[in-house]
Amino acid sequence: MYAIIESGGKQFTVTEGSRLRIEKVAKEVGDEIAIQEVLVVNNDETTLLGAPYVAGASVSGKVIAQGKARKVTIFKYKRRKDSKKKKGHRQPYTEVLVEKIHLEAGNGA
């Protein structure tokens, strides 16, 4: 069984027991998290497509870590203009362990 979820403007394919890094969520390590924005659910027999989300579907998990990704260096340079800019950015993330994909009984599951 797998699901495609949306979090932070990005889409992720998840299965039970998988780990993923989503955009930072204001939760502490060890807290439960529930994601309601489920786009697709496949339970090995049928595939349910949402319009835009599957009604009654959710993904629950546990926050494993809060952190920052590797540094990205932005360097802008214009030749012969004595113009240089150097910036760095580290995107914060929340690492989640997916525990269960929930689906209402009336949704063909």
DSSP file (Angstrom, degrees, kcal/mol; ACC not computed):
  #  RESIDUE AA STRUCTURE BP1 BP2  ACC     N-H-->O    O-->H-N    N-H-->O    O-->H-N    TCO  KAPPA ALPHA  PHI   PSI    X-CA   Y-CA   Z-CA
    1    1 A M              0   0    0      0, 0.0    15,-0.6     0, 0.0     2,-0.3   0.000 360.0 360.0 360.0 133.3    0.0    0.0    0.0
    2    2 A Y  E     -AB  15  42A   0     40,-2.2    40,-2.8    13,-0.2     2,-0.3  -0.939 360.0-161.3-139.5 164.5    1.3    3.4   -0.9
    3    3 A A  E     -AB  14  41A   0     11,-2.4    11,-3.1    -2,-0.3     2,-0.5  -0.976  16.4-136.4-142.0 154.3    0.0    7.0   -1.0
    4    4 A I  E     -AB  13  40A   0     36,-2.3    35,-3.0    -2,-0.3    36,-1.3  -0.972  31.9-175.6-112.6 120.8    1.1   10.2   -2.6
    5    5 A I  E     -AB  12  38A   0      7,-2.7     7,-2.3    -2,-0.5     2,-0.5  -0.713  20.4-135.5-115.0 164.1    0.8   13.2   -0.3
    6    6 A E  E     +A   11   0A   0     31,-2.2     2,-0.3    -2,-0.2    31,-0.3  -0.983  30.3 159.0-121.2 129.2    1.3   16.9   -0.6
    7    7 A S  E >   -A   10   0A   0      3,-2.6     3,-1.3    -2,-0.5    16,-0.2  -0.944  67.6  -2.9-151.1 126.9    3.3   18.9    2.0
    8    8 A G  T 3  S-     0   0    0     -2,-0.3     3,-0.1     1,-0.3    16,-0.1   0.797 127.5 -57.5  65.6  29.0    5.0   22.2    1.7
    9    9 A G  T 3  S+     0   0    0      1,-0.3     2,-0.3    14,-0.1    -1,-0.3   0.530 119.1 101.5  79.8   5.2    4.0   22.5   -2.0
   10   10 A K  E <   -A    7   0A   0     -3,-1.3    -3,-2.6     2,-0.0     2,-0.4  -0.842  65.5-131.5-120.0 158.6    5.8   19.3   -2.9
   11   11 A Q  E     -A    6   0A   0     -2,-0.3     2,-0.4    -5,-0.2    -5,-0.2  -0.906  21.5-172.7-113.3 140.3    4.5   15.8   -3.5
   12   12 A F  E     -A    5   0A   0     -7,-2.3    -7,-2.7    -2,-0.4     2,-0.6  -0.983  21.2-137.9-132.3 140.1    5.9   12.6   -1.9
   13   13 A T  E     -A    4   0A   0     -2,-0.4     2,-0.3    -9,-0.2    -9,-0.2  -0.886  34.5-177.3 -94.3 125.2    5.3    8.9   -2.4
   14   14 A V  E     -A    3   0A   0    -11,-3.1   -11,-2.4    -2,-0.6     2,-0.3  -0.923  18.0-173.2-127.6 149.0    5.1    7.2    0.9
   15   15 A T  E >   -A    2   0A   0     -2,-0.3     3,-1.9   -13,-0.2     2,-0.2  -0.871  47.9 -78.2-126.9 165.5    4.7    3.7    2.2
   16   16 A E  T 3  S+     0   0    0    -15,-0.6    83,-0.2    -2,-0.3     3,-0.1  -0.477 120.2  21.5 -66.7 130.9    4.2    2.5    5.8
   17   17 A G  T 3  S+     0   0    0     81,-3.0    -1,-0.3     1,-0.3     2,-0.1   0.359  94.7 128.5  93.0  -4.0    7.6    2.5    7.5
   18   18 A S    <   -     0   0    0     -3,-1.9    80,-3.0    80,-0.1     2,-0.4  -0.477  49.7-139.2 -85.1 158.2    9.2    5.0    5.1
   19   19 A R  E     +D   97   0B   0     78,-0.2     2,-0.3    -2,-0.1    78,-0.2  -0.916  24.4 173.8-114.3 141.2   11.1    8.1    6.2
   20   20 A L  E     -D   96   0B   0     76,-2.2    76,-3.0    -2,-0.4     2,-0.6  -0.989  29.2-129.6-146.7 156.3   10.8   11.4    4.4
   21   21 A R  E     +D   95   0B   0     -2,-0.3    74,-0.2    74,-0.2     2,-0.2  -0.930  32.5 176.0-108.2 117.6   11.9   15.0    4.8
   22   22 A I  E     -D   94   0B   0     72,-2.6    72,-2.3    -2,-0.6     3,-0.1  -0.647  43.0 -71.2-111.7 171.5    9.2   17.6    4.5
   23   23 A E  E    S-D   93   0B   0    -16,-0.2    70,-0.2    -2,-0.2    -1,-0.2  -0.269  75.8 -72.0 -58.9 152.2    9.2   21.3    4.9
   24   24 A K        -     0   0    0     68,-0.8     2,-0.4    69,-0.1    -1,-0.2  -0.188  52.5-167.6 -55.9 131.4    9.6   22.4    8.5
   25   25 A V        -     0   0    0     -3,-0.1     2,-2.4     2,-0.1    -1,-0.0  -0.946  31.5-113.8-119.6 141.7    6.5   21.8   10.7
   26   26 A A  S    S+     0   0    0     -2,-0.4     2,-0.3    68,-0.0    -2,-0.0  -0.448  75.1 116.5 -77.7  72.3    6.1   23.4   14.1
   27   27 A K        -     0   0    0     -2,-2.4     2,-0.2     4,-0.1    -2,-0.1  -0.944  61.4-119.5-133.9 155.8    6.3   20.1   16.0
   28   28 A E    >   -     0   0    0     -2,-0.3     3,-2.0     1,-0.1    35,-0.3  -0.554  44.0 -83.7 -90.9 160.8    8.7   18.7   18.6
   29   29 A V  T 3  S+     0   0    0      1,-0.3    35,-0.2    -2,-0.2    -1,-0.1  -0.463 119.3  25.9 -63.7 129.8   10.7   15.5   18.1
   30   30 A G  T 3  S+     0   0    0     33,-2.5    -1,-0.3     1,-0.4    34,-0.1   0.228  92.2 128.8  98.3 -12.6    8.5   12.5   19.1
   31   31 A D    <   -     0   0    0     -3,-2.0    32,-2.6     1,-0.1    -1,-0.4  -0.375  61.7-113.0 -73.5 154.4    5.2   14.3   18.4
   32   32 A E  E     -E   62   0B   0     30,-0.2     2,-0.4    -3,-0.1    30,-0.2  -0.615  30.7-164.1 -83.2 147.8    2.6   12.7   16.2
   33   33 A I  E     -E   61   0B   0     28,-2.5    28,-2.5    -2,-0.2     2,-0.4  -0.998   6.2-162.9-135.0 139.0    1.8   14.3   12.8
   34   34 A A  E     -E   60   0B   0     -2,-0.4     2,-0.6    26,-0.2    26,-0.2  -0.988   3.9-159.8-124.2 128.7   -1.2   13.7   10.6
   35   35 A I  E     +E   59   0B   0     24,-3.1    24,-2.2    -2,-0.4   -28,-0.1  -0.939  10.8 178.9-111.2 117.8   -1.2   14.8    6.9
   36   36 A Q        +     0   0    0     -2,-0.6     2,-1.9    22,-0.2    21,-0.2   0.634  58.6  93.4 -91.6 -17.5   -4.7   15.2    5.4
   37   37 A E        +     0   0    0    -31,-0.3   -31,-2.2    22,-0.1     2,-0.6  -0.521  51.7 160.6 -82.7  77.7   -3.6   16.2    1.9
   38   38 A V  E     +B    5   0A   0     -2,-1.9    16,-3.0    19,-0.3   -33,-0.2  -0.891  17.4 179.2-103.2 121.3   -3.6   12.8    0.2
   39   39 A L  E     +     0   0A   0    -35,-3.0    11,-2.5    -2,-0.6     2,-0.3   0.857  67.8  12.1 -89.5 -40.0   -3.7   12.9   -3.6
   40   40 A V  E     -BC   4  49A   0    -36,-1.3   -36,-2.3     9,-0.2     2,-0.4  -0.997  57.4-168.4-142.0 140.7   -3.6    9.1   -4.4
   41   41 A V  E     -BC   3  48A   0      7,-2.1     7,-3.2    -2,-0.3     2,-0.5  -0.997   4.3-174.5-130.1 130.0   -4.0    5.9   -2.4
   42   42 A N  E     -BC   2  47A   0    -40,-2.8   -40,-2.2    -2,-0.4     5,-0.2  -0.989   8.6-179.9-123.1 123.5   -3.2    2.5   -3.8
   43   43 A N        -     0   0    0      3,-2.0     4,-0.1    -2,-0.5    -1,-0.0  -0.139  59.0 -97.0-115.3  38.2   -4.0   -0.6   -1.7
   44   44 A D  S    S+     0   0    0      1,-0.2     3,-0.1     2,-0.2    -2,-0.0   0.262 120.6  49.8  70.1 -10.2   -2.7   -3.3   -4.1
   45   45 A E  S    S+     0   0    0      1,-0.4     2,-0.3    64,-0.0    -1,-0.2   0.678 116.6  16.5-117.3 -47.3   -6.2   -3.9   -5.5
   46   46 A T        -     0   0    0     62,-0.1    -3,-2.0    63,-0.0     2,-0.5  -0.894  60.9-140.5-129.9 158.2   -7.6   -0.5   -6.3
   47   47 A T  E     -C   42   0A   0     -2,-0.3     2,-0.5    -5,-0.2    -5,-0.2  -0.984  14.4-157.9-119.8 124.5   -6.2    3.0   -6.9
   48   48 A L  E     -C   41   0A   0     -7,-3.2    -7,-2.1    -2,-0.5     2,-0.4  -0.898   6.4-161.7-104.6 125.2   -8.2    6.0   -5.5
   49   49 A L  E     -C   40   0A   0     -2,-0.5    -9,-0.2    -9,-0.2     2,-0.2  -0.878  11.0-139.2-106.1 136.8   -7.5    9.3   -7.1
   50   50 A G        -     0   0    0    -11,-2.5     4,-0.3    -2,-0.4     3,-0.1  -0.516  11.7-127.7 -91.3 161.3   -8.5   12.5   -5.4
   51   51 A A  S    S-     0   0    0      2,-1.1     2,-0.1    -2,-0.2   -12,-0.0  -0.619 103.3 -36.7-136.2  77.8  -10.0   15.6   -6.9
   52   52 A P  S    S+     0   0    0      0, 0.0    -2,-0.3     0, 0.0     2,-0.3  -0.976 146.4  15.8 -85.2 -19.8   -7.8   17.2   -5.6
   53   53 A Y  S    S-     0   0    0     -4,-0.1    -2,-1.1    -3,-0.1     2,-0.5  -0.853  78.7-108.5-117.7 152.6   -7.6   15.1   -2.3
   54   54 A V    >   -     0   0    0    -16,-3.0     3,-1.4    -2,-0.3   -16,-0.3  -0.652  40.4-121.7 -76.2 123.5   -9.0   11.7   -1.5
   55   55 A A  T 3  S+     0   0    0     -2,-0.5    49,-0.2     1,-0.2     3,-0.1  -0.479  91.6  10.2 -69.7 131.1  -11.9   12.1    1.0
   56   56 A G  T 3  S+     0   0    0      1,-0.3    48,-0.6    -2,-0.2     2,-0.4   0.504  99.1 121.6  82.3   4.0  -11.3   10.3    4.3
   57   57 A A  E <   + F   0 103B   0     -3,-1.4   -19,-0.3    46,-0.2     2,-0.3  -0.797  29.9 158.7-102.5 143.7   -7.7    9.5    3.6
   58   58 A S  E     - F   0 102B   0     44,-1.9    44,-2.8    -2,-0.4     2,-0.4  -0.981  31.0-136.5-154.5 162.2   -4.8   10.5    5.9
   59   59 A V  E     -EF  35 101B   0    -24,-2.2   -24,-3.1    -2,-0.3     2,-0.4  -0.992  20.0-164.3-124.2 126.8   -1.3    9.6    6.7
   60   60 A S  E     +EF  34 100B   0     40,-2.7    39,-2.1    -2,-0.4    40,-1.9  -0.862  19.9 145.9-113.2 148.8   -0.1    9.5   10.3
   61   61 A G  E     -EF  33  98B   0    -28,-2.5   -28,-2.5    -2,-0.4     2,-0.4  -0.896  40.1-100.3-159.9-172.9    3.5    9.5   11.4
   62   62 A K  E     -EF  32  97B   0     35,-2.2    35,-2.7    -2,-0.3     2,-0.5  -0.975  31.5-116.6-128.2 138.9    6.0   10.5   14.1
   63   63 A V  E     + F   0  96B   0    -32,-2.6   -33,-2.5    -2,-0.4    33,-0.2  -0.624  32.5 175.6 -75.1 121.8    8.5   13.4   13.9
   64   64 A I  E     -     0   0B   0     31,-2.9     2,-0.3    -2,-0.5    32,-0.2   0.841  59.6  -6.1 -93.7 -42.3   12.0   11.9   14.1
   65   65 A A  E     - F   0  95B   0     30,-1.3    30,-2.9   -37,-0.1     2,-0.4  -0.993  46.7-146.8-154.7 154.8   14.2   15.0   13.7
   66   66 A Q  E     + F   0  94B   0     -2,-0.3     2,-0.3    28,-0.2    28,-0.2  -0.989  45.0 128.5-119.4 134.9   14.2   18.7   13.0
   67   67 A G  E     - F   0  93B   0     26,-2.2    26,-2.8    -2,-0.4     2,-0.4  -0.909  51.2 -92.6-163.5-170.0   17.2   20.0   11.1
   68   68 A K  E     - F   0  92B   0     -2,-0.3     3,-0.1    24,-0.3    23,-0.1  -0.961  34.2-125.2-124.1 143.2   18.7   22.0    8.2
   69   69 A A        -     0   0    0     22,-2.7     3,-0.1    -2,-0.4    24,-0.0  -0.140  48.9 -66.4 -74.6 176.9   19.7   20.6    4.9
   70   70 A R        -     0   0    0      1,-0.1    21,-0.4    20,-0.1    -1,-0.2  -0.273  64.8 -90.8 -64.2 153.5   23.2   21.1    3.4
   71   71 A K        -     0   0    0     19,-0.1     2,-0.5    -3,-0.1    19,-0.2  -0.436  33.5-154.0 -71.8 136.1   24.3   24.6    2.5
   72   72 A V  E     -G   89   0C   0     17,-2.6    17,-1.7    -2,-0.2     2,-0.5  -0.954  11.2-146.8-107.8 127.2   23.5   25.9   -1.0
   73   73 A T  E     -G   88   0C   0     -2,-0.5     2,-0.5    15,-0.2    15,-0.2  -0.839   8.0-162.8 -99.5 127.9   25.9   28.6   -2.2
   74   74 A I  E     +G   87   0C   0     13,-3.3    13,-3.1    -2,-0.5     2,-0.5  -0.948  11.3 179.9-109.1 121.3   24.5   31.3   -4.5
   75   75 A F  E     -G   86   0C   0     -2,-0.5     2,-0.4    11,-0.2    11,-0.2  -0.971   5.5-173.0-128.2 117.5   27.2   33.3   -6.3
   76   76 A K  E     +G   85   0C   0      9,-2.8     9,-2.6    -2,-0.5     2,-0.4  -0.907  10.2 173.7-111.1 137.7   26.3   36.1   -8.7
   77   77 A Y  E     -G   84   0C   0     -2,-0.4     2,-0.5     7,-0.2     7,-0.2  -0.996  19.6-165.2-147.9 133.5   29.0   37.7  -10.8
   78   78 A K  E > > -G   83   0C   0      5,-2.2     3,-1.3    -2,-0.4     5,-0.9  -0.981  29.5-126.3-120.6 120.3   29.1   40.3  -13.5
   79   79 A R  T 3 5S+     0   0    0     -2,-0.5     5,-0.0     1,-0.2    -2,-0.0  -0.293  86.1   6.5 -67.8 147.9   32.3   40.5  -15.5
   80   80 A R  T 3 5S+     0   0    0      1,-0.1    -1,-0.2     3,-0.0     0, 0.0   0.572 110.6  87.8  60.1  13.7   34.1   43.8  -15.9
   81   81 A K  T < 5S-     0   0    0     -3,-1.3    -2,-0.1     2,-0.1    -1,-0.1   0.393  93.3-124.4-117.3  -0.2   31.6   45.5  -13.5
   82   82 A D  T   5 +     0   0    0     -4,-0.3     2,-0.5     1,-0.2    -3,-0.1   0.908  65.8 140.6  53.8  44.0   33.3   44.9  -10.1
   83   83 A S  E   < +G   78   0C   0     -5,-0.9    -5,-2.2     2,-0.0     2,-0.4  -0.956  17.1 152.9-125.3 115.1   30.0   43.2   -9.1
   84   84 A K  E     -G   77   0C   0     -2,-0.5     2,-0.4    -7,-0.2    -7,-0.2  -0.999  15.1-177.0-139.5 141.8   30.0   40.1   -7.0
   85   85 A K  E     -G   76   0C   0     -9,-2.6    -9,-2.8    -2,-0.4     2,-0.4  -0.996   2.6-172.4-136.9 133.6   27.4   38.7   -4.5
   86   86 A K  E     +G   75   0C   0     -2,-0.4     2,-0.3   -11,-0.2   -11,-0.2  -0.990  12.7 166.1-128.6 125.6   27.8   35.6   -2.4
   87   87 A K  E     -G   74   0C   0    -13,-3.1   -13,-3.3    -2,-0.4     2,-0.3  -0.920  17.3-154.9-132.6 158.1   25.0   34.2   -0.4
   88   88 A G  E     -G   73   0C   0     -2,-0.3     2,-0.3   -15,-0.2   -15,-0.2  -0.943   7.1-169.9-131.0 156.8   24.3   30.9    1.4
   89   89 A H  E     -G   72   0C   0    -17,-1.7   -17,-2.6    -2,-0.3     2,-0.5  -0.990  10.8-168.2-148.7 137.4   21.1   29.1    2.4
   90   90 A R        -     0   0    0     -2,-0.3   -19,-0.1   -19,-0.2   -20,-0.1  -0.968  22.2-142.0-125.6 114.1   20.2   26.1    4.5
   91   91 A Q        -     0   0    0     -2,-0.5   -22,-2.7   -21,-0.4     2,-0.1  -0.606  15.7-131.3 -79.0 125.2   16.6   24.9    4.2
   92   92 A P  E     - F   0  68B   0      0, 0.0   -68,-0.8     0, 0.0     2,-0.3  -0.478  31.7-179.4 -73.5 147.9   15.0   23.8    7.4
   93   93 A Y  E     -DF  23  67B   0    -26,-2.8   -26,-2.2   -70,-0.2     2,-0.4  -0.928  27.0-136.8-142.2 165.0   13.2   20.4    7.3
   94   94 A T  E     -DF  22  66B   0    -72,-2.3   -72,-2.6    -2,-0.3     2,-0.5  -0.998  20.0-144.8-122.8 124.6   11.2   18.0    9.5
   95   95 A E  E     -DF  21  65B   0    -30,-2.9   -31,-2.9    -2,-0.4   -30,-1.3  -0.807  21.3-168.5 -93.6 129.0   12.0   14.3    9.2
   96   96 A V  E     -DF  20  63B   0    -76,-3.0   -76,-2.2    -2,-0.5     2,-0.6  -0.934  20.0-147.6-123.5 138.0    9.0   12.1    9.5
   97   97 A L  E     -DF  19  62B   0    -35,-2.7   -35,-2.2    -2,-0.4     2,-0.5  -0.933  25.2-135.7-100.0 118.2    8.6    8.3   10.0
   98   98 A V  E     + F   0  61B   0    -80,-3.0   -81,-3.0    -2,-0.6   -37,-0.3  -0.637  30.2 171.1 -78.7 120.9    5.3    7.2    8.3
   99   99 A E  E     +     0   0B   0    -39,-2.1     2,-0.3    -2,-0.5   -38,-0.2   0.836  58.2   5.5 -98.4 -40.9    3.5    4.8   10.6
  100  100 A K  E     - F   0  60B   0    -40,-1.9   -40,-2.7   -84,-0.1     2,-0.6  -0.999  49.1-146.4-151.7 141.9    0.1    4.3    9.0
  101  101 A I  E     - F   0  59B   0     -2,-0.3     2,-0.3   -42,-0.2   -42,-0.2  -0.956  29.6-156.5-106.6 114.2   -1.9    5.1    5.9
  102  102 A H  E     + F   0  58B   0    -44,-2.8   -44,-1.9    -2,-0.6     2,-0.3  -0.703  16.1 175.0 -96.6 142.6   -5.6    5.6    6.9
  103  103 A L  E     - F   0  57B   0     -2,-0.3   -46,-0.2   -46,-0.2   -47,-0.1  -0.977  33.0-113.8-146.1 131.3   -8.5    5.2    4.6
  104  104 A E    >   -     0   0    0    -48,-0.6     3,-1.5    -2,-0.3     5,-0.5  -0.301  26.1-122.8 -62.5 148.4  -12.2    5.2    5.4
  105  105 A A  G >  S+     0   0    0      1,-0.3     3,-0.5     2,-0.1     4,-0.3   0.775 108.3  61.0 -65.3 -26.7  -14.1    1.9    4.9
  106  106 A G  G 3  S+     0   0    0      1,-0.2    -1,-0.3     2,-0.1    -2,-0.1   0.414  83.9  82.2 -81.2   2.9  -16.5    3.5    2.4
  107  107 A N  G <  S-     0   0    0     -3,-1.5    -1,-0.2   -51,-0.1    -2,-0.1   0.015 116.3 -91.3 -98.7  28.5  -13.8    4.5    0.0
  108  108 A G    <         0   0    0     -3,-0.5    -2,-0.1     1,-0.1    -3,-0.1   0.664 360.0 360.0  77.6  15.3  -13.5    1.2   -1.8
  109  109 A A              0   0    0     -5,-0.5    -3,-0.1    -4,-0.3    -4,-0.1   0.428 360.0 360.0 -99.3 360.0  -10.8   -0.1    0.5
